[in-house]
């Protein structure tokens, strides 16, 4: 055990409000958990993304490689906690017979004990909060109440942070789409003026050029506008034909 004072239970809502991205929030969460876990020197947060486990944040030098060693053999305490929704304790890696070669590797890396707490069990954002310590039985006499509460609160906070992140990504995609639409509309106006045709005919001219050159319509339109304004087009130059 270390002699450091045990930190106060963090306010996960405040952490979420104080950080600008999901990754920043997860990083703050990892450091908060490490501060609460007396005796631990590493913390990793595992979340399932696109069907595979990923260490989305870590604190301490060894957490990431210990998590990734488990991903490599598709088994280990953090994966068991994530998949079953139950706490998984490893009192001493040198005396551990579960998970094939992983315990021996953990001991070589300096982790003699570990504790994995489930996050958002049985959901699409399921994960685990993984704590590693250099001494055996490091978590035996530790009051785990705050850590369990932190993992429980992280469940809702991560879901909310993910929703915010998805919303921001959607907004960025929508803005990009609107910008593309503006470029296309402006290019149609240029072709209408040059060819003295209807907007429908102008759009058909632009689309045909896009298909013939195998270039996105937005790029064709940007090239045309650049040729009119004297700017540099994305690639080559486009001259509409009747």
C-alpha positions as CSV (number, residue, x, y, z in Angstrom):
1,X,0.0,0.0,0.0
2,X,1.1,3.6,-0.6
3,X,0.8,6.4,2.0
4,X,-1.0,8.8,-0.4
5,X,-4.3,10.1,0.8
6,X,-7.4,8.6,-0.9
7,X,-9.0,11.1,-3.2
8,X,-12.6,12.3,-2.8
9,X,-15.3,10.7,-5.0
10,X,-15.3,12.8,-8.3
11,X,-18.5,14.3,-9.7
12,X,-18.8,12.5,-13.1
13,X,-21.3,15.1,-14.3
14,X,-18.9,17.9,-13.5
15,X,-16.1,15.9,-15.3
16,X,-18.3,15.6,-18.3
17,X,-19.1,19.3,-18.4
18,X,-15.5,20.3,-17.9
19,X,-14.2,18.3,-20.8
20,X,-14.8,19.1,-24.5
21,X,-14.6,15.6,-26.0
22,X,-15.5,12.0,-25.1
23,X,-11.8,11.1,-25.1
24,X,-11.0,13.9,-22.7
25,X,-13.7,12.8,-20.4
26,X,-12.5,9.2,-20.5
27,X,-8.9,10.4,-19.7
28,X,-10.2,12.4,-16.7
29,X,-12.2,9.3,-15.6
30,X,-9.1,7.1,-15.7
31,X,-7.1,9.5,-13.6
32,X,-10.0,9.9,-11.2
33,X,-10.2,6.1,-10.7
34,X,-6.4,5.8,-10.2
35,X,-6.6,8.5,-7.5
36,X,-9.3,6.6,-5.7
37,X,-7.5,3.2,-5.9
38,X,-4.9,3.3,-3.1
39,X,-2.1,0.9,-4.0
40,X,-2.8,1.0,-7.8
41,X,-0.2,2.4,-10.2
42,X,-2.2,1.9,-13.5
43,X,-5.7,2.3,-14.8
44,X,-7.1,1.5,-18.2
45,X,-10.7,1.9,-19.5
46,X,-11.8,-0.7,-22.0
47,X,-14.8,-0.1,-24.2
48,X,-16.1,-2.2,-27.1
49,X,-16.0,-0.3,-30.4
50,X,-17.0,-1.8,-33.7
51,X,-17.2,-5.2,-32.2
52,X,-13.7,-5.2,-30.6
53,X,-12.3,-4.1,-27.2
54,X,-10.2,-1.0,-27.2
55,X,-8.4,0.8,-24.4
56,X,-9.9,4.2,-24.9
57,X,-8.0,5.8,-22.0
58,X,-5.3,5.0,-19.5
59,X,-3.4,6.4,-16.6
60,X,0.0,5.0,-15.5
61,X,2.7,3.5,-17.6
62,X,1.6,-0.2,-17.9
63,X,-2.2,-0.2,-18.2
64,X,-2.4,0.0,-22.0
65,X,0.0,-2.9,-22.7
66,X,-1.6,-5.0,-20.0
67,X,-5.1,-4.4,-21.5
68,X,-3.8,-5.0,-25.1
69,X,-2.2,-8.3,-24.0
70,X,-5.6,-9.5,-23.1
71,X,-7.1,-8.4,-26.3
72,X,-4.4,-10.3,-28.2
73,X,-5.5,-13.6,-26.7
74,X,-9.2,-12.6,-26.5
75,X,-9.3,-13.4,-22.8
76,X,-8.4,-11.9,-19.5
77,X,-9.8,-10.3,-16.4
78,X,-10.9,-7.0,-18.1
79,X,-12.6,-8.8,-21.0
80,X,-14.3,-11.1,-18.5
81,X,-15.6,-8.1,-16.5
82,X,-16.8,-6.4,-19.7
83,X,-18.5,-9.5,-21.1
84,X,-20.1,-10.8,-17.9
85,X,-20.9,-7.6,-16.1
86,X,-19.2,-8.8,-12.9
87,X,-16.2,-7.7,-10.9
88,X,-13.0,-9.7,-11.6
89,X,-10.3,-9.7,-9.0
90,X,-6.7,-11.1,-9.4
91,X,-5.1,-11.3,-5.9
92,X,-1.7,-12.4,-7.2
93,X,-0.7,-12.9,-10.9
94,X,2.1,-15.3,-9.9
95,X,-0.5,-17.6,-8.4
96,X,-3.2,-17.1,-11.0
97,X,-4.1,-20.1,-13.3
98,X,-6.9,-18.4,-15.4
99,X,-6.4,-16.8,-18.8
100,X,-3.5,-18.9,-20.2
101,X,-0.2,-16.9,-20.4
102,X,-1.6,-13.5,-19.5
103,X,-1.0,-13.7,-15.7
104,X,2.7,-14.5,-16.1
105,X,3.0,-11.6,-18.6
106,X,1.3,-9.2,-16.2
107,X,3.8,-10.3,-13.4
108,X,6.7,-9.6,-15.7
109,X,5.3,-6.2,-16.4
110,X,5.2,-5.5,-12.7
111,X,1.5,-6.0,-12.1
112,X,1.1,-8.4,-9.2
113,X,-2.6,-7.8,-8.7
114,X,-5.6,-6.3,-10.5
115,X,-9.2,-5.4,-10.3
116,X,-11.6,-5.0,-13.2
117,X,-15.0,-3.3,-12.6
118,X,-17.7,-3.5,-15.3
119,X,-19.0,-0.4,-17.0
120,X,-22.4,-0.2,-18.8
121,X,-22.8,-4.0,-18.6
122,X,-24.9,-5.8,-21.2
123,X,-25.2,-2.6,-23.4
124,X,-23.7,-1.4,-26.7
125,X,-21.2,0.7,-24.8
126,X,-20.1,-2.2,-22.4
127,X,-16.6,-1.8,-21.0
128,X,-14.5,-2.2,-17.9
129,X,-12.5,-0.1,-15.5
130,X,-9.2,-1.9,-15.0
131,X,-6.8,-1.2,-12.1
132,X,-3.3,-2.7,-11.7
133,X,-1.0,-2.7,-8.7
134,X,2.6,-3.7,-8.2
135,X,2.0,-5.6,-5.0
136,X,-0.1,-8.8,-4.5
137,X,-3.4,-8.5,-2.7
138,X,-3.3,-4.7,-3.2
139,X,-7.1,-4.4,-3.2
140,X,-7.8,-6.8,-0.4
141,X,-8.2,-4.2,2.3
142,X,-9.3,-1.3,0.1
143,X,-12.8,0.1,0.5
144,X,-14.1,-0.4,-3.0
145,X,-17.4,1.6,-2.4
146,X,-16.2,4.7,-4.2
147,X,-14.7,2.8,-7.1
148,X,-17.8,0.8,-7.6
149,X,-19.9,4.0,-7.5
150,X,-17.5,5.7,-10.0
151,X,-17.9,2.7,-12.4
152,X,-21.7,2.8,-12.0
153,X,-21.9,6.6,-12.6
154,X,-19.5,6.2,-15.6
155,X,-22.1,4.0,-17.2
156,X,-24.6,6.9,-17.6
157,X,-21.9,9.5,-18.2
158,X,-20.3,7.5,-21.0
159,X,-23.6,6.9,-22.7
160,X,-24.4,10.7,-22.5
161,X,-20.9,11.6,-23.7
162,X,-21.2,9.2,-26.6
163,X,-24.6,10.7,-27.6
164,X,-23.1,14.2,-27.5
165,X,-20.1,13.0,-29.6
166,X,-22.5,11.4,-32.1
167,X,-24.6,14.6,-32.3
168,X,-21.5,16.8,-32.9
169,X,-20.4,14.4,-35.6
170,X,-23.8,14.5,-37.2
171,X,-23.8,18.3,-37.1
172,X,-20.4,18.4,-38.8
173,X,-21.6,16.0,-41.5
174,X,-24.7,18.1,-42.0
175,X,-22.6,21.3,-42.3
176,X,-20.3,19.6,-44.8
177,X,-23.4,18.5,-46.8
178,X,-24.8,22.0,-46.8
179,X,-21.5,23.4,-48.0
180,X,-21.4,20.9,-50.8
181,X,-25.0,21.8,-51.7
182,X,-24.1,25.5,-51.9
183,X,-21.1,24.8,-54.2
184,X,-23.4,22.7,-56.5
185,X,-26.1,25.3,-56.6
186,X,-23.6,28.1,-57.4
187,X,-22.1,25.9,-60.2
188,X,-25.5,25.3,-61.6
189,X,-26.1,29.0,-61.7
190,X,-22.8,29.5,-63.6
191,X,-23.7,26.8,-66.2
192,X,-27.2,28.4,-66.7
193,X,-25.5,31.7,-67.4
194,X,-22.9,30.3,-69.8
195,X,-25.2,27.9,-71.7
196,X,-28.5,29.8,-71.4
197,X,-30.2,26.6,-70.3
198,X,-32.5,25.5,-67.5
199,X,-31.2,24.6,-64.0
200,X,-32.2,21.0,-64.7
201,X,-30.1,21.0,-67.9
202,X,-27.2,22.6,-66.1
203,X,-27.3,20.0,-63.4
204,X,-27.3,17.2,-66.1
205,X,-24.2,18.8,-67.7
206,X,-22.4,18.8,-64.4
207,X,-23.5,15.3,-63.5
208,X,-22.4,13.9,-66.9
209,X,-19.0,15.5,-66.5
210,X,-18.7,14.0,-63.0
211,X,-19.5,10.5,-64.4
212,X,-17.2,10.8,-67.4
213,X,-14.2,11.8,-65.2
214,X,-15.2,9.6,-62.3
215,X,-14.9,12.6,-60.0
216,X,-17.4,13.6,-57.3
217,X,-20.0,16.2,-58.4
218,X,-18.9,18.5,-55.6
219,X,-15.3,18.5,-56.9
220,X,-16.5,19.2,-60.5
221,X,-18.5,22.1,-59.2
222,X,-15.6,23.5,-57.1
223,X,-13.3,23.3,-60.1
224,X,-15.8,25.3,-62.2
225,X,-16.2,28.0,-59.6
226,X,-12.4,28.2,-59.2
227,X,-12.1,28.7,-62.9
228,X,-14.5,31.6,-62.7
229,X,-13.0,33.3,-59.7
230,X,-9.4,32.6,-60.6
231,X,-8.8,30.4,-57.6
232,X,-7.0,27.0,-57.7
233,X,-9.4,24.1,-58.4
234,X,-9.0,20.8,-56.5
235,X,-7.8,19.0,-59.6
236,X,-7.6,20.3,-63.2
237,X,-10.3,22.6,-64.7
238,X,-13.8,22.0,-65.9
239,X,-15.3,23.7,-68.9
240,X,-19.0,22.9,-69.4
241,X,-20.1,21.8,-72.8
242,X,-23.6,22.2,-74.3
